[in-house]
Amino acid sequence: MTESRFWERAMDRAIVPGYSRIGYRVRRSGFAADPEHALKGRTVVVTGASSGIGEAAVVGLARLGATVVLVGRDEARTEAAGRRVAELVPGADLAVRRCDVGSLPDVARFAKEVRAEQGPLHALVHNAGVLPRERTVTAEGHEACLAVHVLGPHLLTRLLAGDAASCARVVWMSSGGMYTQRLPVDDIEYERGPYRPTVAYARTKRMQVVLAELWAEHLGDGGPVVHATHPGWTDTPGLRASMPTFRRLTAPLLRSPEEGADTAVWLCAADEPGRTTGLFWQDRVPRPTHYRAATRESRPDRAWFWRRCQELTHPWAGECGGRGD
């Protein structure tokens, strides 16, 4: 093992150095510059774009020349984010669209509209997130974290990224918290036991990583490239609202939203990730998806999880010619 790789592993295992701004700033010295206008003429959809990492990703993509569709549940907040991006990136080609990613009917409506308006996409970035303080369910009866982090993005992928002609890349914004959880095939709706918000979040972030791998397998060679990433510990409005104690204790170590969004932007634009699929990235390097045997899922569990996601989104999958069956 090279000395640099040793320190990479050491930072990851120690958590604090690797996930904090320390890790990012150590690693970025080795980053190649993103080619100017790398995404000129290409369209990228970013969910959860009204603030934080999503808004920062829009800035990064716009600077590379992309036409960016900002997607948010609150249209006024998302429009305000669009105005902030336009100030930072004069001449940016931006479109703001409302969609509640936790609502499957709304996802189907949005997918139909964006396909009609934008045509084929270059990339779809699943960044929308929630961290409810207590267990809540959507109108379709799904636990909120599952709906927003898993079912809504899965349906959107079916409808917008079923083949390479419709979308080239799909990026799932996960979290390092997923390392603490296994794929909960016995209770994906979190109906058993006391509900703990951070556990609900981490469980569904594990599901995202597994689902990204499954989509990569399903689409295969010649299909859209699918990757997952985690941003490290990033200072966002969501973190401040949902985990104020953690934010207070770690404030000096937190990454900026731009630092947290860096790898997602790179996954959309760079050549290297376009040559692989189904990997989990942090700071532009593939990372393991498990550090403990207890979190590993079996092949039957993975197969069941894929079927269940397909079943739960199937009623809306034909809304605009979605694929992925």
N, C-alpha and C positions, 0 to 999 in steps of 0.2 A: 504493500500500500504506500502510495506517495505521501510525502509530508502534508501536502495541501489537502488530500483526501482524508487523511487522519484528522486534521483540524475541522474539516467539514462534518465528519461523523461526530466528533466530540461536541461541536456546537449544537448539533441536532439533539443528541442524547441529553445534553445538559439543559435543554429547552430555552432557558433565559437568553443565552448568547445568540442562539440560532433564530429564535422567533422575534427577537427585539430589533431595534434599529441598529444595534451593534452588528448582528449578523448580516443585515442588508448592506451596511456601509463597508464591511470587510469584503463582501463578495462583489459588490458593484465595480470594484476596480478591475475585475476581469470581464465585465460586460462589453460586448462589442456595441458600437453605436448603431442605433436603428437607422436603416437607410431612409433618407429623406424621401417623402412622397411614396413610401412603400405600399400604402393602401389607397393611393389615388384612384378614384373611379370605382371603389369597392364599398359595399354597404355592410355595416355591422350593427346588429341589434344588441343593446345592453339593457337588461332588466335591473330594477333597483337603482335607477340612475339619478334619483332626485337628491342625493347627498353622498358623502363619504367615499368609499372605494368605487362605487358605481360612477359617481360624477367624475372622480379622478381618472377612471378608465376612459370615459368619454373625452376628456381633455387630451389624454395620451393618444388615443385613436385619431382624434381630429387633427392633431399636430402631424400625424403621418398621412394626412390627406383623405381619410375615410369619410364617407357620408355616414353619420351616426344617428340611429334612431334611439332616442332616450325614452325608456319605458318606465312608468311609475304608477302606483295606485292613486296617488293624489296629483291630479293634473296641474294644479296651480303650483305645487312645490316643484314638480318636474319642469314646468315652464321657467320657473325662477332659476333652476339649475342650468337650463339651456342658455339663459341670458348670461349667467356667470361664465359659462364655457365660451360663449361668443366674445365676451370681453377679453378673455385670456388668449383666444385663438381667433383673431380677426379673419373673417372670410370663411369660417368653419361652416360646413354643410350639415345642418342639424335638422332633425324632425322630432317633435315631441308627441308621444302617444300615451294614452291612458290604458292601463291593464292591471287588474288585480290578479297576480299570478296564482294566488290561492283559490281563485274561482275558476273551475274548469270550463263552464260556459263562456266566461269572459276571455279566457285564453283562446278558445276556439274562435270567438268573434275577432279578437285582435289578430290572430294568425291569418285569417281570411283577408282582413283589411290590409295588413302589411304586405302580404304576397301580391295583392292587386296593385298596391301603391309602389312598392320597391322592386318587385321581381326577385330574381335569384339573389341570395345573400352571400357575402364572403364569410361572415362569422356570426355566431349567436353566442352571447355571453350570459350565462345564468348567474346573476348576482343578487337577485332579490332575496331578502332575508327578514325573518322575524324572530323575536325571543319573548314570547308572551309570559307574563308573570304567573298565570294559572292556565290550566288546560282549557282550551277553547276549541270549538269545532266550526267548520265552514258550513255554508248552506247545503253542501252536498254531504255533510256529516263526517268530514275528515278532520283529524287533529291538525291544528294550524301549522305547526312546523312541518309536518308531513306534506300538507297541501302546498305550502309555499316553496319548500326546498326540494321536494321530490316529485309529486304528482303533476303540479303545474308545469315545471320544467320538462318532465318526461313527455307530457302531451305536446308542449311547444316544440320539442325536438321531433316528435312524430309528424307534426304538421308543417314544420319549416325546414327540416334537415333530413328528410328521408333518403336522399341520394346526393351525389356530388354535384348534380346539375342544379340543385336547389340551394345548397349551402356547402361551403368548403371546410369550415372548421366550427366545432362546438367546444366551448370552454365552460366548465363548471367551477364556480368559486366555492370551495369547501372551507374547512377550518382544521387547524392542527388539533383541535379538541376531539376530532373523530378518532384519534389514536386511543382514546380512553374507552371506546365503545365497540361492541361487536354488532353485526347485522342482526337486528331483533326480529327475526322471522316469526317468532311466537307471539309478537305483540307490536306490530308496526304502528298501530294507532295510539300506543301508550295508554291503554285502558286499565292496566293492572298496577297496583301499588301507588304510593304517593307520587304526585307529579312534581318533578323538579325541572325548572326551566332550562338550566344549563345542560342537564342530561338529555332533555328533549331535543335541544339544539344539536348536541354532539352526536346523538343517535342518527338524526337525519343527515348530518354531515358525513357520517360513515356511509349511509345509504347513497349519497351523491357520488362518492368515490367508487363504490361498487357499480352504480348505475352507469357511470362514465365508462368503466371497463366493459360492462355488458353491451353498451351501445357500440363501442369500438369493435367488439367481437361480432355483433349482429350486422353492422354495416360492412365490415371486412375490407379487403383490398379494393381500392377504387372508390370507396364511399367517403363521406366527410371524415376528416380527422377529428377525434374526440379526446380531449384531455381534461384533467381536473388539476386544480392548484389550490394552495392555501397562502393567505397573505401575511402570515405572521401576526404578531400583536400590533394592531393598528388603531390609531386614535380616530374614532368615527362618532358621529352623533348617536348612532345606535348603541355603541359601547357605553357612552356617557349616560344614556338613558336607562339601559338595561342592567349594566354592571358597574355602578358608580364606585363601589368600594375597590374593585379590581382596578378600575381606571385610576383612582387616587393613589393606590399603592405602586402602580407600575408607570405612572405618567412620564417619568424621565426616560423610560426605556421604549415607549411606544413609537411605532413607525408613523410617518405621515400617511395620509390616504394615497398620495402619489407613490410612495414606496410600496404600500400594500397592493396597489393596482399594477405595479410594473410588470410582473410576470404574466398576468392576464393579457395585457396589451402586447407583450412580446409573443405570447402564444398565438395571437391573431395575426401577427405581422411577419415574424421571422421565418427563414427557410428551415432551420433545424427541426422545430416541432412539427413541421409539415411532412417530414419524412418518417414520422412514427405515429402511433396512435395508442390510446388507452393508458397513458402514463399519468403519474401524480407528481406535480412540480412544485418546488418552492425556490424562489430566487434563481430562476432559469436553469435549474438542475433537477433531474428526476429524483424523487425520494422514495423510500420504501413505503408501502401502505400499511404495514404492521410492524410493531416492535415487540409485541407480546403474542405468544401462541394463543392465549385466551380470546383474542379478538378475531382470530381467523375464522372465516366462514367456509362451509363445505360447498362442493359443487351442487349438490341437491338444493341447498339453501339458496345459492345464487340463482339457480334455475327457477325455484319457486318465486323468488323475489321479482324476477323479470316477468313471469306470468302474471303475478298479482298487480304489478304496475300497468301491464297491458290491459288486464281486466277492468281495473278501476278507471282507466282513461278511455276505454273503448267506445263508450256512448258518444264521445265528442271527436273521435279520431277521424271520422269521415267528413267533417265539416268543410274542409277545403282540400280534399284529396290526400289526407295524411297517410304515411306509410309506416312501416315498422312492425307489421304483424309477423 
